[in-house]
Amino acid sequence: VEQHGVVDGIYRLSGVSSNIQRLRQEFDGERCPELRQEQYLQDIHCVSSLLKAYFRELPNPLLTYQLYHKFADAVAIQMEEARLVKIKEVLKELPLPHYR
């Protein structure tokens, strides 16, 4: 995404719905889509839109409901070094599939 798109705002802008659906169908069909196809390069936002939809639709968020408060507390730490240490500690508590 970042190699082929304007990085500024790339994850905030939506792709063309038909391109997002086509890409979703390729992934759902257990194929590995060729993201260098012209249709995707012209609408690089469809890739980031599908990625955001995937994370939104997970039954349990990537950072899990169970660890939400620990993550919130960690990012609230003012000192950057201490904040990063705490975030890394909480990340290690994630279930293995989430951590990977």
ZAVEXPA-344858 format. One record per residue (C-alpha): residue number from 1; x, y, z. Coordinates in nm, 4 decimals. Layout:
[NUM [X Y Z]];
...
# end
This chain:
[1 [0.0000 0.0000 0.0000]];
[2 [0.2656 0.2480 0.1020]];
[3 [0.4838 0.1701 -0.2015]];
[4 [0.2047 0.2387 -0.4496]];
[5 [-0.0075 0.5053 -0.2860]];
[6 [0.0075 0.8469 -0.1359]];
[7 [0.0787 0.7550 0.2243]];
[8 [-0.0782 1.0658 0.3743]];
[9 [-0.4349 0.9648 0.4536]];
[10 [-0.4164 0.6283 0.2750]];
[11 [-0.5788 0.4460 0.5654]];
[12 [-0.8501 0.7103 0.6123]];
[13 [-0.9821 0.7200 0.2555]];
[14 [-1.2183 0.4547 0.1220]];
[15 [-1.1688 0.2564 -0.1943]];
[16 [-1.4212 0.1989 -0.4702]];
[17 [-1.6827 -0.0451 -0.3424]];
[18 [-1.6704 -0.2708 -0.6490]];
[19 [-1.2911 -0.3037 -0.6189]];
[20 [-1.3181 -0.3821 -0.2472]];
[21 [-1.5762 -0.6536 -0.3179]];
[22 [-1.3679 -0.8025 -0.6010]];
[23 [-1.0644 -0.8146 -0.3740]];
[24 [-1.2701 -0.9676 -0.0912]];
[25 [-1.3954 -1.2395 -0.3269]];
[26 [-1.0396 -1.3250 -0.4262]];
[27 [-0.9368 -1.3643 -0.0625]];
[28 [-1.2565 -1.5518 0.0283]];
[29 [-1.1880 -1.7894 -0.2601]];
[30 [-0.8595 -1.8668 -0.0840]];
[31 [-0.6636 -1.7246 -0.3724]];
[32 [-0.3761 -1.4883 -0.3217]];
[33 [-0.4761 -1.1768 -0.5154]];
[34 [-0.2197 -1.0100 -0.7375]];
[35 [-0.2176 -0.6656 -0.5791]];
[36 [-0.0054 -0.5242 -0.8609]];
[37 [-0.2992 -0.5500 -1.1032]];
[38 [-0.3831 -0.2148 -1.2554]];
[39 [-0.7300 -0.2049 -1.0985]];
[40 [-0.5790 -0.2252 -0.7506]];
[41 [-0.2864 0.0060 -0.8196]];
[42 [-0.5261 0.2720 -0.9503]];
[43 [-0.7411 0.2326 -0.6397]];
[44 [-0.4889 0.1487 -0.3687]];
[45 [-0.7480 0.2608 -0.1130]];
[46 [-0.9485 -0.0577 -0.1816]];
[47 [-0.6648 -0.2602 -0.0264]];
[48 [-0.6554 -0.0531 0.2922]];
[49 [-1.0383 -0.0458 0.3033]];
[50 [-1.0549 -0.4250 0.2905]];
[51 [-0.7886 -0.4531 0.5591]];
[52 [-0.9850 -0.2186 0.7868]];
[53 [-1.3058 -0.4157 0.7205]];
[54 [-1.1273 -0.7400 0.8095]];
[55 [-1.0163 -0.6021 1.1457]];
[56 [-1.3636 -0.4537 1.2128]];
[57 [-1.5326 -0.7881 1.1439]];
[58 [-1.3136 -1.0030 1.3682]];
[59 [-1.5264 -1.1655 1.6421]];
[60 [-1.2674 -1.0623 1.8998]];
[61 [-1.0557 -0.7566 1.8142]];
[62 [-0.6892 -0.8012 1.7400]];
[63 [-0.5997 -0.6392 2.0732]];
[64 [-0.8822 -0.8352 2.2481]];
[65 [-1.1601 -0.7132 2.4706]];
[66 [-0.9925 -0.8786 2.7694]];
[67 [-0.6793 -0.6652 2.7393]];
[68 [-0.8502 -0.3400 2.6389]];
[69 [-0.8051 -0.1666 2.9745]];
[70 [-0.4418 -0.2720 2.9992]];
[71 [-0.3730 -0.1276 2.6536]];
[72 [-0.5610 0.1910 2.7425]];
[73 [-0.3596 0.2296 3.0627]];
[74 [-0.0347 0.1631 2.8749]];
[75 [-0.0919 0.4266 2.6068]];
[76 [-0.1894 0.6804 2.8722]];
[77 [0.1587 0.6714 3.0266]];
[78 [0.3240 1.0087 2.9622]];
[79 [0.6882 0.9029 2.9485]];
[80 [0.7533 0.7513 2.6048]];
[81 [1.0064 0.4915 2.7162]];
[82 [0.7858 0.3684 3.0026]];
[83 [0.4825 0.3681 2.7714]];
[84 [0.6622 0.1489 2.5151]];
[85 [0.7801 -0.0932 2.7840]];
[86 [0.4249 -0.1288 2.9165]];
[87 [0.2755 -0.1737 2.5684]];
[88 [0.5291 -0.4510 2.4972]];
[89 [0.4368 -0.6204 2.8263]];
[90 [0.0673 -0.6163 2.7372]];
[91 [0.1384 -0.7393 2.3827]];
[92 [0.3048 -1.0469 2.5329]];
[93 [-0.0250 -1.1298 2.7059]];
[94 [-0.2106 -1.1603 2.3742]];
[95 [-0.3294 -1.5045 2.2661]];
[96 [-0.0740 -1.6553 2.0261]];
[97 [-0.2811 -1.6066 1.7052]];
[98 [-0.3350 -1.2410 1.7935]];
[99 [0.0287 -1.1900 1.8851]];
[100 [0.1462 -1.3371 1.5526]];
# end
